[in-house]
Amino acid sequence: MLDALFARAIWSVLIEPGDKVAGALIDAVGPVTAARLVIDRVAPQTIADASRGEIEIDRASEGLRRWTERLRASDVMRSLESAARCGARMLVPDDAHWPEPLAGLGHSAPVLLWARGDVELLRRPGVAIVGARAATGYGEHVAMELSAGLSARDVVVVSGGAYGIDGMAHRAALASGGATIAVLAGGIDRFYPSGHEALLTRVAEHGLLLSEVPCGTPPTKWRFLQRNRLIAALSAATVVVEAGRRSGALNTANHALELGVPVGIVPGPITSAASAGCLAFLRSEPSTCVTSVAEIMQLAFGLDGVLDVPEPVPATAAAEGGDRRDAHHPSATREDPMHVRVLDALRPRRGLDPSEIARAVGESTDRIRAALGVLELEGRATLGADGHWRRTPAARERAAAGGAGARS
């Protein structure tokens, strides 16, 4: 068991959240054997053979290149030491507190969860309350009322710890004497945003902080987007209170639909930009308009909304909704995830070479060079005379505009 636990700690350092190739290998041979294959730097064919056909040779080759970029014993030990200092607990799929709904994520399920607080909350029914960072007074008031109402019904409030709707959902749950889980995009020893340090400290003391990335890991736009799938998976329903057209809260809603988790949308004024994404989602996706705690309980637990109903009500026709997006839907145009991750790693002043970027992103140097070439053509990255890459000022402004939603 100790070998398996340590192997999963190694994997949490080697991969980025949602790495399906790593997940397929671990599912096929177990975390210990999978880690040994990487440490021994075996040939891609060996990885493909070990996966029993789940992983093709080219994907195995790409996986090995990106994993070996981070293969440093010191990084693994540093993450474990940081976890010990902050009192973090490691949860693995064999643990009694491991959330069973995470199995719905398939090969992209976390290899390990780092937790601070009351892990018993993972065995209780929960509902996600999410929304935009730039929330209005209306949105915050609704989030407070819904979170307090769910807490009174013994439902765990799940959210992402961000400013705006997320923060209000956590505060209202704590103030009502209820339970709340904050799923973070970075390590649980690094509170982000920093302005929520006091709030997240209270969540750790009276609720639960959860993350799939090791302690010491900074949050990035990509990790925020991947974090959202955990929020959806941990909940019997996902409720979006407010969301602009590019809000990351809609990313959480999309993950919920993919998992068969019902999605509730709180309507807002048609004149409010903060509700534009909610109204568009209601029009184009299989979701339900909710306006009260009773309606959320019915959406999540069926019938009269009491918690002893054995089966959550699945979202109807979720699988059929994937192509029904109009040109104005927030997910109609998606940026290449690799470009997002490389842009996250680049700095405007301090230059980085491709190998440094590869370690930060968790990809092979060859793929990083290819992404840098595209970003250079788009004017978002520049190669200096010193041979190092930097993010252009225009790219920084674009990232700030797009990242606001992703961090919701």
C-alpha positions in Angstrom: 0.0 0.0 0.0 2.8 2.4 0.8 4.4 1.6 -2.6 1.1 2.4 -4.4 0.6 5.6 -2.4 4.2 6.8 -3.2 3.7 5.8 -6.8 0.6 7.9 -7.0 2.4 10.8 -5.4 5.0 10.5 -8.2 2.3 10.5 -10.8 0.7 13.6 -9.4 3.9 15.5 -9.9 4.6 14.0 -13.4 1.3 14.8 -15.1 -1.1 17.7 -15.6 -4.8 17.2 -14.5 -6.8 15.1 -16.9 -3.9 13.2 -18.5 -5.9 10.4 -20.2 -2.8 8.5 -21.4 -1.4 8.3 -17.9 -4.8 7.3 -16.6 -5.1 4.5 -19.1 -1.6 3.2 -18.2 -2.3 3.3 -14.5 -5.7 1.6 -14.9 -4.1 -1.2 -17.0 -1.0 -2.0 -14.8 -1.5 -0.2 -11.6 0.4 2.9 -10.3 3.5 1.1 -9.2 4.3 -0.7 -12.4 3.3 2.3 -14.4 5.7 4.5 -12.5 8.5 2.0 -12.8 8.0 1.9 -16.6 8.5 5.7 -16.7 11.4 5.7 -14.3 13.1 3.0 -16.4 12.5 5.1 -19.6 11.1 2.1 -21.5 10.3 2.2 -25.2 6.9 3.5 -26.3 6.0 0.0 -27.6 6.4 -1.3 -24.0 3.9 1.2 -22.8 1.5 0.4 -25.6 1.8 -3.4 -24.9 1.4 -2.9 -21.2 -1.9 -1.0 -21.7 -3.4 -3.9 -23.6 -4.3 -1.8 -26.6 -5.6 1.2 -24.7 -2.7 3.4 -25.7 -1.4 3.7 -29.3 2.4 3.9 -29.8 2.4 7.6 -30.9 0.4 8.6 -27.8 2.7 6.5 -25.6 5.7 8.2 -27.1 4.2 11.7 -26.5 3.3 10.7 -22.9 6.8 9.4 -22.1 8.4 12.6 -23.4 6.2 14.9 -21.3 6.4 12.7 -18.2 10.2 12.4 -18.2 10.6 16.2 -18.4 9.3 16.2 -14.8 11.0 13.1 -13.6 12.9 14.6 -10.6 13.0 12.9 -7.2 13.5 16.2 -5.5 10.2 17.6 -6.8 8.3 14.6 -5.5 9.9 14.8 -2.0 9.3 18.6 -1.9 5.6 18.1 -2.6 5.4 15.5 0.2 7.2 17.7 2.7 4.9 20.6 1.8 1.9 18.3 2.4 3.2 17.3 5.7 3.8 20.9 6.8 0.2 21.9 6.1 -1.4 18.7 7.4 -2.6 17.5 4.0 -4.0 14.0 3.6 -3.6 11.8 0.5 -6.7 10.1 -0.8 -6.5 7.3 -3.4 -9.2 5.3 -5.2 -9.0 2.4 -2.6 -9.6 4.8 0.2 -13.0 4.6 1.9 -13.5 8.3 1.4 -12.7 8.4 -2.3 -15.7 9.9 -4.1 -17.2 7.1 -6.2 -18.6 9.6 -8.8 -15.1 10.3 -10.0 -15.2 7.0 -11.8 -17.4 8.7 -14.3 -14.3 10.6 -15.5 -12.8 7.5 -16.9 -9.1 7.7 -17.7 -9.1 11.4 -16.9 -9.9 10.8 -13.2 -7.4 12.1 -10.7 -4.6 9.7 -9.7 -4.6 11.2 -6.2 -6.5 13.8 -4.2 -4.9 16.1 -1.6 -7.2 17.0 1.2 -7.3 19.4 4.2 -10.2 19.2 6.5 -13.2 16.9 7.1 -12.9 14.1 4.4 -16.2 12.7 5.7 -17.9 15.4 3.7 -17.0 13.4 0.5 -19.5 10.8 1.6 -22.4 13.2 1.9 -24.6 14.5 -0.9 -23.5 17.8 -2.4 -24.6 20.4 -4.9 -22.3 22.7 -6.8 -23.0 26.5 -6.6 -20.8 28.2 -9.2 -20.7 31.5 -11.0 -18.7 34.5 -12.3 -16.0 36.3 -10.3 -17.4 39.7 -11.3 -20.7 39.0 -9.6 -23.5 41.6 -9.2 -25.3 42.3 -6.0 -28.2 40.2 -7.4 -26.0 37.3 -8.0 -24.3 37.3 -4.6 -27.7 37.6 -2.9 -29.1 34.6 -4.8 -25.9 32.6 -4.1 -26.2 33.4 -0.4 -29.9 32.4 -0.2 -29.4 29.1 -2.2 -26.3 28.1 -0.3 -27.9 28.8 3.1 -31.0 26.9 2.1 -29.1 23.9 0.9 -27.0 23.9 4.1 -30.3 23.9 6.1 -31.2 20.7 4.2 -27.9 19.0 5.1 -26.5 19.3 1.6 -22.8 20.0 1.2 -22.1 23.1 -0.9 -19.3 22.5 -3.4 -17.6 25.4 -5.2 -14.2 26.6 -6.4 -13.1 29.2 -3.8 -12.9 32.0 -6.3 -14.1 35.6 -5.9 -17.8 36.4 -6.6 -20.4 33.6 -6.6 -18.0 30.9 -5.3 -16.8 32.9 -2.3 -20.4 33.9 -1.4 -21.5 30.2 -1.6 -18.7 29.1 0.8 -19.4 32.0 3.2 -23.1 31.4 3.4 -22.6 27.7 4.0 -20.2 28.4 6.9 -22.3 31.2 8.3 -25.4 28.8 8.3 -23.5 26.1 10.2 -23.4 24.0 7.1 -20.7 22.1 5.3 -18.7 23.2 2.2 -16.0 21.9 -0.1 -13.6 24.1 -2.0 -11.9 22.5 -5.0 -8.7 24.4 -5.8 -6.8 24.7 -9.0 -3.4 24.9 -7.2 -1.9 23.1 -4.3 -3.9 23.2 -1.0 -0.9 24.8 0.7 -1.2 27.9 -1.6 -4.4 29.7 -1.1 -5.7 31.4 -4.3 -6.9 34.0 -4.6 -4.8 35.5 -1.9 -7.7 37.7 -0.9 -9.6 34.6 0.2 -6.9 33.4 2.5 -9.1 33.9 5.6 -12.1 32.3 3.9 -10.1 29.2 2.7 -8.6 28.9 6.1 -12.1 28.7 7.6 -13.0 26.1 4.9 -10.0 24.0 5.9 -11.0 24.2 9.6 -14.8 23.7 9.2 -15.2 22.1 5.8 -12.8 20.6 3.2 -10.1 21.8 0.8 -9.5 19.5 -2.1 -7.0 19.5 -5.1 -5.6 16.9 -7.5 -2.3 18.8 -8.0 0.5 18.4 -5.4 1.3 21.0 -2.7 3.4 23.8 -4.0 1.8 23.8 -7.5 0.6 27.2 -8.7 -2.8 27.6 -10.3 -3.0 28.2 -14.1 -5.8 28.8 -16.5 -5.6 25.2 -17.7 -5.7 23.9 -14.1 -8.8 26.0 -13.4 -10.6 24.5 -16.4 -9.6 21.0 -15.3 -10.5 21.7 -11.7 -14.1 22.4 -12.9 -14.6 18.7 -13.9 -14.0 17.7 -10.3 -16.6 20.2 -9.0 -19.2 18.8 -11.4 -18.3 15.2 -10.5 -18.5 15.7 -6.8 -22.1 17.1 -7.0 -25.6 15.6 -7.5 -26.4 18.8 -9.5 -24.5 21.9 -10.7 -26.2 25.2 -10.3 -24.9 28.3 -12.2 -26.0 31.5 -10.5 -24.4 34.1 -12.8 -22.1 33.7 -15.8 -21.0 35.9 -18.6 -20.6 34.5 -22.1 -17.0 33.5 -21.4 -17.4 32.5 -17.8 -15.6 29.4 -16.5 -18.7 28.5 -14.6 -20.2 27.4 -18.0 -17.2 25.1 -18.4 -18.3 23.4 -15.1 -21.8 23.1 -16.4 -20.5 21.4 -19.6 -18.5 19.0 -17.6 -21.6 18.2 -15.6 -23.6 17.4 -18.7 -20.9 15.1 -20.0 -21.1 13.2 -16.7 -24.9 13.0 -16.8 -25.2 15.4 -13.8 -28.2 17.7 -14.0 -27.5 21.4 -14.5 -29.6 24.2 -13.0 -29.4 27.7 -14.3 -30.5 30.8 -12.4 -32.1 33.3 -14.7 -31.1 36.9 -14.6 -32.0 40.2 -16.3 -31.7 40.2 -20.1 -29.9 43.5 -19.7 -27.2 42.1 -17.5 -23.9 41.0 -19.0 -23.4 38.9 -15.9 -26.4 36.7 -16.8 -25.8 36.6 -20.6 -24.0 33.2 -20.4 -26.7 31.7 -18.2 -29.5 32.7 -20.6 -27.5 31.4 -23.7 -26.9 28.1 -21.9 -30.6 27.7 -21.1 -31.4 28.3 -24.7 -28.8 25.9 -26.2 -28.2 23.1 -23.7 -30.3 20.5 -21.8 -30.5 22.4 -18.6 -33.2 23.5 -16.1 -34.2 26.9 -15.0 -34.1 27.0 -11.1 -35.3 29.8 -8.9 -35.4 28.3 -5.4 -33.8 25.8 -3.1 -36.8 23.5 -3.5 -36.3 23.4 -7.3 -32.6 22.6 -6.8 -33.4 19.8 -4.4 -35.8 18.3 -6.9 -33.3 18.6 -9.7 -30.5 16.9 -7.7 -32.4 14.3 -5.8 -35.7 13.8 -7.6 -39.4 13.6 -6.6 -39.9 15.9 -3.6 -36.2 16.7 -3.2 -35.6 14.7 -0.1 -32.2 13.0 0.4 -33.3 9.4 0.8 -34.1 9.0 -2.9 -31.6 6.4 -4.1 -30.9 7.7 -7.6 -30.1 11.3 -8.7 -32.1 12.4 -11.7 -29.8 12.5 -14.8 -29.9 15.3 -17.2 -32.2 14.3 -20.1 -30.6 13.9 -23.5 -27.2 15.2 -22.3 -25.4 13.2 -24.9 -27.5 14.8 -27.7 -26.7 18.4 -26.7 -23.1 18.5 -27.7 -23.6 19.8 -31.2 -26.5 22.2 -30.5 -24.4 25.4 -29.9 -25.0 28.6 -31.8 -22.2 30.9 -32.8 -22.8 33.0 -29.7 -22.5 30.2 -27.2 -19.4 30.5 -24.9 -18.1 27.1 -26.0 -18.6 27.7 -29.8 -15.0 28.6 -30.2 -12.3 26.9 -28.1 -8.7 27.8 -27.9 -6.1 25.0 -28.3 -5.5 23.7 -24.8 -1.8 23.4 -25.5 -1.5 27.1 -26.5 -3.4 28.1 -23.3 -0.9 26.1 -21.1 2.2 27.4 -22.9 0.9 31.0 -22.7 0.3 30.4 -18.9 4.0 29.4 -18.5 5.5 32.2 -20.5 6.6 35.5 -18.8 6.7 38.9 -20.4 10.2 39.8 -19.0 12.0 36.7 -17.9 12.8 34.5 -20.9 12.4 30.7 -20.8 13.9 28.0 -23.0 11.6 25.3 -24.4 12.8 22.7 -21.8 11.9 25.0 -18.9 8.5 25.6 -20.5 8.1 21.8 -21.0 8.6 21.1 -17.3 6.1 23.8 -16.3 3.5 22.7 -18.8 4.0 18.9 -18.4 4.6 18.3 -22.1 7.4 17.2 -24.4 9.9 19.7 -25.6 9.0 18.9 -29.3 5.4 19.8 -28.7 6.3 22.9 -26.8 8.4 24.1 -29.8 5.5 23.5 -32.1 3.1 25.5 -29.9 5.6 28.3 -29.6 5.9 28.5 -33.4 2.1 29.0 -33.7 2.0 31.5 -30.8 4.9 33.5 -32.5 2.9 33.6 -35.8 -0.1 34.9 -33.9 2.1 37.6 -32.2 1.5 36.2 -28.8 5.1 34.9 -28.1 8.5 36.2 -29.2 11.9 34.6 -29.4 14.6 36.9 -28.1 18.2 37.2 -29.3 19.3 35.2 -26.2 17.3 32.2 -27.5 14.6 32.5 -24.8 10.9 32.8 -25.3 8.7 35.5 -23.8 5.0 36.4 -23.8 4.2 39.6 -25.8 2.4 42.4 -24.0 -0.6 42.0 -26.3 -0.8 38.3 -25.3 -0.7 39.2 -21.6 -3.7 41.6 -22.1 -5.6 38.9 -24.1 -4.8 36.3 -21.4 -6.1 38.6 -18.7 -9.3 39.2 -20.6 -9.9 35.5 -21.2 -8.6 34.2 -17.9 -11.1 36.1 -15.8 -13.8 33.7 -16.9 -11.6 30.6 -16.7 -10.9 31.4 -13.0 -14.5 31.6 -12.0 
